[in-house]
């Protein structure tokens, strides 16, 4: 997966670092030349020194080849402009913007930004989740990583299809908190059946994640 990250501050730095560790192809755009030099020396990443809201700079970063663009500068207005340019000028399917003021969330959504987040790890998980084939996507870490909130996307191959919640063989350290079905949230009882297309949100101990994955794929 190829990602373009705009903004080389702390959020951008650790986001790029995390994506590189996951073997993704990343290009970073940052205005400050000193920051660019420092990141280029520390990380194995292509760094473009320039304004991420400049069309020519985006072209230099080969944005046309990107699967996702993440705008994580310290200014909400810049992140909005960058995401809109990625959509309008380069037809990027997936844009993610860092938001510093939560009050701007509705505005960003209304103006076409696909996802808005305020956490480096959440941004990374969103990007990762768009392009991996694992049955569980980690949404957020809880209690210093001891537990995780995960999303199970139920496709036609899932062993959970047609089973009720109470029939699922899950670890006791696991709690199904909701099912998203056709944009509606269901708070399931034991007799609620799982169907194809459901997104099941689960809280589980990190060390039991593999057990839940095996249950989903029928292992």
C-alpha positions in Angstrom: 0.0 0.0 0.0 1.2 3.5 -0.9 0.6 6.4 1.4 1.4 10.1 1.3 1.6 11.8 4.7 1.6 15.6 4.9 3.1 17.1 8.1 6.3 16.0 9.7 5.6 17.0 13.3 5.3 14.5 16.1 2.1 13.0 14.8 3.5 12.7 11.2 6.9 11.4 12.4 5.4 8.5 14.4 2.7 7.8 11.8 5.4 7.5 9.1 7.6 5.4 11.4 4.7 3.0 12.2 3.7 2.6 8.5 7.3 1.9 7.5 7.5 -0.8 10.2 4.4 -2.4 8.6 6.3 -2.5 5.2 4.1 0.2 3.5 5.5 2.6 0.8 5.4 6.1 2.3 6.2 9.6 1.1 6.3 12.5 3.6 5.7 16.1 2.7 6.9 18.7 5.2 7.5 22.5 5.0 10.4 22.9 7.5 13.7 22.0 5.9 15.4 21.2 9.2 12.6 18.8 10.1 12.9 17.2 6.6 16.6 16.7 7.0 16.2 15.2 10.5 13.5 12.7 9.4 15.4 11.7 6.3 18.4 10.9 8.4 16.4 8.9 10.9 13.8 7.1 8.8 14.0 5.2 5.5 11.4 7.4 3.8 11.1 9.6 0.8 10.8 13.2 2.1 9.6 16.1 0.0 10.3 19.6 1.4 7.5 21.9 0.5 3.9 23.0 1.1 1.5 20.1 1.0 -1.3 22.4 -0.2 0.7 23.2 -3.4 -0.4 21.1 -6.4 3.1 20.9 -7.8 4.5 19.6 -4.5 1.8 17.0 -4.4 2.8 16.0 -7.9 6.4 15.7 -6.8 5.3 13.2 -4.2 3.6 11.1 -6.9 0.3 11.6 -5.2 -1.4 10.1 -8.3 -0.1 6.7 -7.2 -1.2 7.0 -3.6 -3.9 4.7 -2.1 -4.4 7.0 0.8 -3.5 10.6 1.8 -3.2 11.5 5.5 -3.0 15.2 6.3 -1.6 15.6 9.9 -0.2 19.1 10.1 -0.9 21.2 13.2 -3.5 23.3 11.4 -7.0 22.1 10.8 -7.5 24.4 7.9 -4.4 23.1 6.1 -5.5 19.5 6.6 -8.9 20.3 5.1 -7.4 22.0 2.0 -4.9 19.1 1.5 -7.6 16.4 1.7 -9.9 18.4 -0.7 -7.1 18.8 -3.2 -6.3 15.1 -3.0 -10.0 14.3 -3.8 -10.7 17.0 -6.4 -7.3 17.3 -8.2 -6.1 13.7 -7.9 -9.2 11.5 -7.3 -7.7 9.9 -4.2 -10.3 7.5 -2.8 -9.2 7.6 0.8 -8.3 10.8 2.7 -7.7 11.1 6.4 -7.3 14.3 8.3 -5.9 15.1 11.8 -8.3 17.4 13.6 -7.0 19.5 16.5 -10.4 21.1 17.3 -13.1 18.5 17.7 -15.7 21.1 16.8 -14.4 21.0 13.2 -15.3 17.3 12.8 -18.8 17.9 11.3 -17.4 20.5 8.8 -14.7 18.1 7.6 -17.2 15.4 7.1 -19.6 17.7 5.2 -16.8 18.8 2.9 -15.9 15.3 1.8 -13.0 14.2 4.1 -13.4 10.4 4.4 -12.1 10.0 8.0 -11.1 12.5 10.8 -9.0 11.4 13.7 -7.0 12.9 16.6 -4.7 10.0 17.5 -1.5 8.7 15.7 -2.4 5.1 16.4 -6.0 5.5 15.2 -4.8 7.0 11.9 -2.4 4.2 11.4 -5.0 1.6 12.2 -7.5 3.2 9.8 -4.9 3.1 7.0 -3.8 -0.4 7.8 -7.4 -1.6 8.0 -8.3 -0.4 4.5 -5.7 -2.6 2.9 -5.2 -5.7 5.0 -7.0 -9.1 4.8 -7.0 -9.9 8.5 -10.4 -10.8 10.0 -9.9 -8.2 12.8 -9.0 -4.6 12.5 -7.7 -2.9 15.7 -9.5 0.4 16.3 -8.0 1.5 19.6 -5.8 0.2 22.4 -7.2 0.2 26.0 -5.5 0.1 29.4 -1.9 0.6 28.0 -2.5 -2.1 25.3 -3.7 -4.8 27.7 -7.1 -4.8 25.8 -8.1 -3.7 22.3 -11.3 -2.5 20.6 -11.5 -4.4 17.3 -13.8 -4.6 14.3 -14.7 -7.8 12.6 -16.0 -7.4 9.1 -18.3 -10.3 8.3 -17.8 -11.4 4.6 -19.4 -14.4 2.8 -16.6 -16.7 4.0 -17.0 -16.0 7.7 -17.8 -18.9 9.9 -20.0 -16.5 12.0 -22.7 -16.1 9.3 -26.0 -17.5 10.4 -24.9 -18.0 14.0 -26.4 -16.2 17.0 -24.2 -14.3 19.4 -24.7 -16.9 22.1 -23.6 -19.7 19.6 -20.2 -18.1 19.0 -17.3 -19.8 20.6 -15.4 -16.9 22.1 -12.9 -16.5 25.0 -14.5 -15.3 28.2 -12.2 -12.3 28.1 -14.2 -11.1 25.1 -17.3 -8.8 24.8 -19.3 -8.0 21.7 -20.5 -4.4 22.3 -22.4 -3.7 19.1 -23.1 -4.7 15.5 -23.2 -2.1 12.7 -25.7 -3.2 10.0 -26.7 -1.1 7.1 -25.4 2.0 8.9 -27.6 1.2 12.0 -26.1 0.2 15.3 -27.5 -2.9 17.1 -26.8 -3.7 20.7 -27.1 -7.4 20.4 -28.7 -9.9 22.8 -27.7 -13.5 22.7 -30.3 -14.5 20.1 -29.2 -11.9 17.6 -28.0 -13.6 14.4 -24.8 -12.5 12.5 -25.3 -11.9 8.8 -23.0 -11.1 5.9 -22.0 -7.5 5.7 -22.2 -6.9 9.5 -19.4 -5.1 11.3 -19.0 -6.5 14.8 -17.3 -4.3 17.4 -15.5 -6.3 20.1 -13.4 -5.6 23.2 -10.9 -8.3 24.0 -7.7 -9.0 25.9 -4.8 -8.5 23.4 -3.5 -12.0 24.0 -6.8 -13.6 22.9 -7.1 -11.7 19.6 -5.8 -14.7 17.6 -8.5 -17.0 19.2 -11.2 -14.6 18.0 -9.7 -14.5 14.5 -9.7 -18.4 14.4 -13.4 -18.3 15.4 -14.2 -15.9 12.5 -12.5 -17.9 9.8 -13.6 -21.2 11.2 -10.2 -22.4 12.4 
